[in-house]
Amino acid sequence: MSTTQPNLASELASIAAGAQSLDELLQHRTRLGACALLATADALTFSKLRDLLGETDGNLGANLRKLEDAKYVSVEKRFVDRKPQSTYTLTPAGRSRLASHVAALQALLGG
């Protein structure tokens, strides 16, 4: 047996462990994108998130609802000039889960 096989086995085990550490909720492009955007801003409106992510209202709404149900984001709903406006923020739990997901991705990529 060559000396590189144990190293390869160890590396593969590490990659598999990293894949297990990925957050299932954040594996969707829209949910990951929303959390990444919210991590860089205090808060963003629904329309701003929609425009930045290039999503339809229905798709974004469904994905934000999943993040809200999981307590990754919080929403404040109010009226501005008689129009409803929803503003989203990343919760501390969401920020922690995003950081863990990014760390797992970096480990998978060997970074």
Secondary structure, 3 states (H helix, E strand, C coil): CCCHHHHHHHHHHHHHHHHHCCCHHHHCHHHHHHHHHHHCCCCEEHHHHHHHHCCCHHHHHHHHHHHHHCCCEEEEEEEECCEEEEEEEECHHHHHHHHHHHHHHHHHCCC
